């Protein structure tokens, strides 16, 4: 009996423990699960909060870069500055700088000239007696130390220079040219009736070519001269700046093959252009040989040739045989590039406006990147020949 009583007492003492343990285990399990779920949600929340802003930043950065690229429609590595006269790349933006247009002697005894192989554009047309004169244009003239020999102005050369808002450099001029310079208030540097401080006489040329063919331009003195004489050196907002489209591979409509070209100005003067397929340029020739630069004996190589037909006539009673040229209006011409030629039309709204060149359908022409040579020949008496 005592053993049985003892046994019953032990059972009464142990019976409450199991439910309590069970409850504790269950509660602990629930708490653990809740904690685990809470930690998981917190972890996911933290992960989301860390990842979403980063993804947004990365996306914004990518979109910004894409927008910057799309603004130019050009891969970043090809974005850069270009010479507005040639379309060729340059190290800094020079598009707002006014070019210099220099009148250069072109009669046979005065050749070879100095500095012409570095010109960005060259214009050639009649001056007097059936002979021509050059106007060489430089976007950055500081890179060409000496240019010449420098010769006198004519009114129609003023039309060309003013059409590109250029600073005009000359040595004297016809009476009409001086009248136009004053009336139009053209910025000019004159080696005859000016201060002469940017010019010098080349002793070798003076002895071998003659005094009148020896005046040279020292370009290192131009900055100081322009500053001292208050000559504007940048384009203004109202300047009708010369602007052309350029391409690495321009496409000419209805082209013909043109590898050897002769441009006839008069019975006394013609200029030849011979295509060099290896370099994709034309070598300029006159007086039976290549046009060369006395500074380094290099030949004048060009990428584009533009020939314009314009009304040109001798001035009645002019003892020097000077001519007048009407460059305001419209006319026909030819565009030569990369061994091909096509017909074009030209127009000039006023003496202060630039030339505009279009194909037959009115589309502006697209030049090849490089130097452009412009010949202006008489509508009657000049010719464009392909051989």
C-alpha angles and dihedrals in degrees: 000000000000090000092050092048090049089051095052090049092055091051092052091052095050101040097082094052098070097055091047092050091047092051092047091050093048093047091047091050092049092048090049092050092047091048091048092050091046092050091048093051091046090049091049091046092051091046091051093046091051097043102043097058091046092051090048092051093048091049092049091049091051092047091049091052091047091049091051091051094045091052087069099029085219131107110256093245092060097047112108147111125295137196105255091215097051108017089231121136119264132186097241138024108274097158093108095049117102112240123230119239112202125194108226131193114245107176114121098252090056095055139142095049125203125244099009097114088064097052117119092211134010126199120196127187141138122297108170142323092024091297127119138230129207130228109199117198124206126188091192106023093173089079091064109066100193131021129182165325087270120212141186133293132252125195095246092053085057088055090056095045094045090048089065095038090244130164103246120226120191145141108236125315147206119294090253091050091055091048090053093046090055097041094047093040091230117187103239141162112215123198094194110037096019130078091281092213095129094051137073138181115249106225095208093050092045091055098040105029104026136263095276091056098051106074110117133184119235102206094192088074097052099087093054092044094051091048094047094047095041095242113168110241101184133058118259126223091257094050112116092222121204108251130177136177116243134196137180088228112020116197115222117204116235093356128189127204111267118176103138116037133177121195112198117205097171142329088281102046139041133156127213131210119199119194119234105197094188092060096027090230139110122240112221115227133184138159090023098302143064118291103246140183116242091209094071106353090247119150122242108256122186136184100201132040120192119185118192127192112214139164105272124169138163115261108249113250095005106145093203094054093243120171138216122224126198105212097161111092132031139307148151131271150147135262119207124189137149095359095311137097136199136175120259141176126232134203138182118188097198140347088268094050125090124246114265121205126199140172121241093276093053096258113142113249120250116224126213113246106267145056119338125210117198121198119191111198133178115271085224116040100016127091145191113218132185121198 
